[in-house]
Amino acid sequence: MAATRMGGHRIVGDGAGQLEIYSVEDRSAGAATCVVRCVGGVVRTGQRFGAAPDADEAEAAQGLFVLDRITRYEKDMDLIDPLHSATVRLSGDGVDLLKRGVILIAAAE
């Protein structure tokens, strides 16, 4: 996964939609609300994501997550693109392992 920096932000450049978790705001059974930054590609509601492998993490988030909602400036959005931040709702098994710094990569359709 090739990464560059733009204005101090990490940008992933392989074309796949990618989100970096900034914080987890709320968690319930099978769902989490997170503040994220889009760090690669275009991210759309309905997409499925998996956690990027991280050599520094002994326990990476496992499973596939569905992006149920994107909210920016109190408005629901259909998509976000690089360097934009948003609050998102993710659902799926393993959301309890999501935390700051985890990179989520869109699964191939």
C-alpha positions in Angstrom: 0.0 0.0 0.0 1.8 3.2 -1.2 1.3 6.2 1.0 2.3 9.8 0.7 1.9 12.8 2.9 -0.1 16.0 2.0 -0.1 18.8 4.5 0.9 16.5 7.3 -1.9 14.0 6.4 -1.3 10.4 5.2 -2.8 9.7 1.8 -3.0 6.1 0.5 -2.6 6.0 -3.2 -3.8 2.7 -4.7 -7.3 3.9 -5.8 -9.3 1.8 -3.3 -11.6 3.8 -0.9 -9.9 4.0 2.4 -10.8 5.5 5.8 -8.6 6.2 8.8 -10.4 6.1 12.1 -9.8 9.2 14.2 -12.1 8.3 17.1 -14.9 5.9 18.0 -17.7 8.0 19.4 -20.3 5.3 20.1 -20.5 1.5 20.0 -23.4 -0.9 20.3 -23.9 -4.6 19.4 -22.7 -4.9 15.8 -22.4 -1.2 15.1 -20.0 1.7 15.7 -20.1 5.5 15.1 -16.7 6.8 14.2 -15.0 10.0 13.2 -12.9 9.2 10.1 -10.8 10.8 7.5 -10.9 9.6 3.9 -7.2 8.8 3.0 -7.7 7.1 -0.4 -10.1 6.8 -3.3 -13.8 7.7 -3.0 -15.8 6.2 -0.2 -19.6 5.6 -0.6 -22.4 4.4 1.7 -23.1 0.7 1.2 -19.5 -0.2 0.6 -17.9 -3.1 2.5 -14.6 -2.5 4.3 -11.9 -4.7 5.9 -9.1 -3.6 8.2 -5.7 -3.1 6.7 -3.1 -5.4 8.1 -0.8 -3.5 10.5 2.5 -5.1 11.6 2.5 -3.1 14.8 -0.9 -4.4 15.9 -1.1 -7.7 17.6 -4.9 -7.7 17.5 -6.2 -6.1 14.3 -9.9 -5.6 13.7 -11.3 -8.6 11.9 -14.2 -9.1 9.6 -16.1 -7.0 7.1 -17.8 -3.8 8.0 -20.6 -2.1 6.0 -20.6 1.7 5.8 -24.2 2.5 6.7 -24.1 6.3 6.9 -21.8 9.3 6.2 -22.6 12.6 8.0 -20.7 15.8 7.3 -21.8 19.2 8.8 -25.0 17.5 10.1 -26.1 16.4 6.6 -26.2 12.8 5.4 -23.9 12.4 2.4 -23.6 9.6 -0.3 -19.8 9.8 -0.5 -16.5 11.4 0.8 -13.2 11.8 -1.0 -9.6 12.2 0.2 -8.7 14.6 3.0 -12.4 15.1 4.0 -13.5 14.0 7.5 -16.9 12.7 8.4 -18.8 10.9 11.1 -19.7 7.4 9.8 -21.8 4.5 11.1 -20.2 1.1 10.5 -21.9 -2.3 11.1 -20.6 -5.8 11.2 -18.8 -8.3 13.4 -15.7 -7.0 15.1 -16.7 -3.4 15.5 -15.6 -3.7 19.1 -12.0 -3.9 17.9 -12.2 -0.6 15.9 -10.0 2.2 17.4 -8.0 5.3 16.5 -5.5 4.8 13.7 -7.1 1.7 12.1 -7.2 1.9 8.3 -10.3 0.4 6.6 -10.0 -0.5 2.9 -13.0 -1.0 0.6 -13.4 -4.6 -0.3 -13.4 -5.5 -4.0 -16.9 -5.7 -5.4 
